[in-house]
Amino acid sequence: MPVSTPRIIYRVLRSHYGHQHWWPGDTPFEIILGAILTQSCSWSNVEKAIMNIKHVRALSPKTLIAMPLSRLASLVRPSGYFNQKAKKIRAFLSFFSAQYGSSIARMKKKRLAPLREELLSIWGVGKETADSILCYALSKPALVIDAYTRRLFHRLGHTAEDASYDELQDYLTARLPRSTALYNDFHAQVVIHCKDVCRTKPKCDRCTLSKICRWGMSARNRPAGKK
């Protein structure tokens, strides 16, 4: 059994790192674009792509959907897989226009479950992207799961290393209060901790969770010279 709970883990991380005030973006629409562009991409390169769009004053659904696909691809080139991502943005924009008249306010009125199904029906939008849009752009209680979540909660002794997206999400939401604000910062805390400390090669000596982490405790008890 794990020696901690998701609530305790969150409190420890929040105390250590402070509130993260996620997601970076000036508007909900910019956050949606960021959620699509960040697929297989570092955030610094996403920022470059978004700055390209801002530089030509194209950061609006109507401007982007009218733009030639090749032009959109050139603008988002820094994010990698730029031809595919331009098509994904276009697919979202077509849905957004047809279903909600490109209105964030109208989209927000839709209930979480059916809206999530709609997002998942869009080509290029998977569960992580859909939940990022729901939580960070539309203020819905959708907990985002990613590779960092899988790594951290496996090492802490909570879940299997190969746990699926749904298994991890169900496990965590069953043990956390249903709160958009909590889900927002919970995911942000996991990301910052795994980027800084709980890396592929973890820095257990710097870890604020070391006293409640099975991986860390095992590392401390391992004889010197053994991996």
C-alpha positions in Angstrom: 0.0 0.0 0.0 1.2 3.6 -0.7 2.4 5.5 2.3 0.7 8.7 1.2 -2.5 9.9 -0.5 -2.9 12.1 -3.6 -4.2 14.9 -1.2 -1.1 14.7 0.9 1.2 14.6 -2.2 -0.5 17.7 -3.5 -0.2 19.6 -0.2 3.5 18.8 0.0 4.2 19.9 -3.6 2.1 23.0 -3.2 3.9 24.0 0.0 7.3 23.4 -1.7 6.6 25.0 -5.1 3.8 27.5 -4.4 0.7 27.9 -6.6 1.6 27.6 -10.3 -1.1 29.9 -11.8 -1.5 27.7 -14.9 -2.2 27.7 -17.9 0.1 30.2 -19.6 -2.0 32.2 -22.0 -3.8 35.6 -22.2 -7.2 34.2 -23.4 -9.1 30.9 -23.5 -8.6 30.6 -27.2 -4.8 31.0 -26.9 -4.8 28.3 -24.2 -6.7 26.0 -26.6 -4.1 26.6 -29.3 -1.4 25.9 -26.8 -3.0 22.6 -25.7 -2.9 21.4 -29.4 0.6 22.7 -30.1 2.2 21.3 -27.0 1.7 17.7 -28.2 5.2 16.2 -28.4 6.7 19.6 -28.0 8.5 21.7 -25.3 6.5 24.7 -24.0 9.3 27.1 -25.1 8.7 26.1 -28.7 4.9 26.4 -28.3 5.5 29.9 -27.1 7.5 30.6 -30.3 4.7 29.3 -32.5 2.1 31.4 -30.7 4.3 34.5 -30.9 4.5 33.9 -34.6 0.7 33.9 -34.8 0.4 37.0 -32.6 3.1 38.8 -34.7 0.8 38.6 -37.8 -2.2 39.5 -35.7 -3.9 36.2 -36.5 -4.8 35.0 -33.0 -8.5 34.7 -33.6 -10.6 31.7 -34.8 -12.0 33.6 -37.8 -8.5 34.7 -39.0 -6.9 31.3 -38.6 -9.7 29.3 -40.2 -9.5 31.6 -43.3 -5.7 31.3 -43.5 -4.2 28.9 -46.1 -3.1 25.7 -44.4 0.4 26.2 -45.7 0.6 29.6 -44.1 -0.7 28.3 -40.7 1.9 25.5 -40.9 4.7 27.9 -41.4 3.6 30.0 -38.4 3.5 26.9 -36.1 6.7 25.4 -37.4 8.6 25.9 -34.1 6.3 23.5 -32.4 7.4 20.5 -34.6 5.2 18.3 -36.8 3.9 21.6 -38.1 2.0 20.2 -41.1 0.0 17.8 -38.8 -0.5 20.5 -36.2 -1.8 23.0 -38.7 -4.4 20.3 -39.8 -5.3 19.6 -36.1 -5.8 23.3 -35.5 -8.0 23.6 -38.6 -10.0 20.5 -37.5 -10.7 22.1 -34.1 -11.5 25.5 -35.7 -14.0 23.8 -38.1 -15.7 22.1 -35.1 -15.6 25.3 -33.0 -17.2 27.3 -35.8 -19.9 24.8 -36.7 -20.9 23.8 -33.2 -20.4 27.0 -31.2 -20.1 29.8 -33.7 -16.5 30.2 -32.5 -17.9 31.4 -29.1 -16.0 30.4 -25.9 -19.0 31.5 -23.8 -21.3 29.2 -25.7 -18.9 26.3 -25.4 -18.5 26.8 -21.7 -22.3 26.3 -21.2 -22.1 22.7 -22.4 -21.9 20.1 -19.7 -18.6 18.4 -19.1 -19.3 14.9 -20.2 -20.9 15.6 -23.6 -18.4 18.4 -24.3 -15.5 16.0 -23.7 -17.0 13.5 -26.1 -17.3 16.2 -28.7 -13.7 17.2 -28.3 -12.5 13.6 -28.5 -14.4 13.3 -31.8 -12.2 15.9 -33.4 -9.3 14.6 -35.5 -6.0 15.2 -33.6 -7.6 15.7 -30.2 -6.8 13.0 -27.7 -7.7 12.6 -24.0 -4.8 14.7 -22.7 -5.5 17.6 -25.1 -9.2 17.4 -24.5 -8.8 17.5 -20.7 -6.3 20.4 -21.0 -8.8 22.4 -23.0 -11.6 21.6 -20.6 -9.7 22.4 -17.4 -7.5 25.3 -18.5 -9.5 27.1 -21.2 -13.1 26.2 -20.2 -12.8 26.0 -16.4 -14.3 22.5 -16.2 -13.3 19.9 -13.6 -11.2 17.6 -15.9 -8.0 16.3 -14.4 -5.2 16.1 -17.0 -3.1 13.0 -17.0 0.3 12.8 -18.8 3.6 10.9 -18.8 4.7 12.8 -15.7 1.6 11.7 -13.8 2.3 8.1 -14.7 5.9 8.3 -13.7 5.3 10.1 -10.4 2.5 7.9 -9.1 4.2 4.7 -10.1 7.3 5.7 -8.2 5.3 6.8 -5.2 3.8 3.3 -5.2 0.2 4.1 -6.1 -0.2 2.8 -9.6 1.3 0.4 -12.2 4.0 1.7 -14.5 1.8 0.9 -17.5 -1.5 2.3 -16.0 -3.8 3.6 -18.7 -5.0 7.2 -19.0 -8.4 6.3 -17.7 -7.1 4.1 -14.9 -4.9 7.0 -13.6 -7.6 9.5 -14.0 -10.2 7.4 -12.2 -7.7 6.6 -9.4 -6.9 10.2 -8.7 -10.3 11.7 -9.1 -11.7 9.1 -6.7 -9.2 10.4 -4.1 -9.4 14.2 -4.7 -12.2 16.7 -4.2 -14.0 17.5 -7.5 -12.6 21.0 -8.1 -11.5 22.7 -11.2 -9.1 24.9 -9.3 -7.6 21.9 -7.5 -7.3 19.8 -10.7 -5.7 22.9 -12.4 -2.9 23.3 -9.9 -2.5 19.5 -9.1 -1.5 18.8 -12.7 0.8 21.9 -12.7 2.5 20.7 -9.5 3.1 17.2 -11.0 4.7 18.7 -14.1 7.0 21.1 -12.4 8.1 18.4 -9.9 8.8 15.9 -12.6 10.7 18.4 -14.8 12.8 19.6 -12.0 13.3 16.5 -9.8 11.5 13.3 -10.7 13.1 13.0 -14.0 13.7 9.9 -16.1 16.9 9.7 -13.9 15.4 11.0 -10.6 17.2 13.4 -8.3 16.0 11.7 -5.1 18.4 13.6 -2.9 16.5 16.8 -3.8 13.0 15.4 -3.6 10.4 17.0 -1.2 8.4 13.7 -1.5 11.4 11.4 -0.6 10.0 10.4 2.8 6.7 9.2 1.3 8.1 7.8 -2.0 8.7 4.0 -2.4 11.2 4.6 -5.2 13.1 7.1 -3.1 13.1 4.9 0.1 14.3 2.0 -2.0 17.1 4.1 -3.4 18.2 5.1 0.1 18.2 1.5 1.4 20.1 0.2 -1.6 23.7 -0.9 -0.8 26.3 1.5 -2.1 27.5 0.8 -5.6 24.3 -1.0 -6.6 21.7 0.5 -9.0 
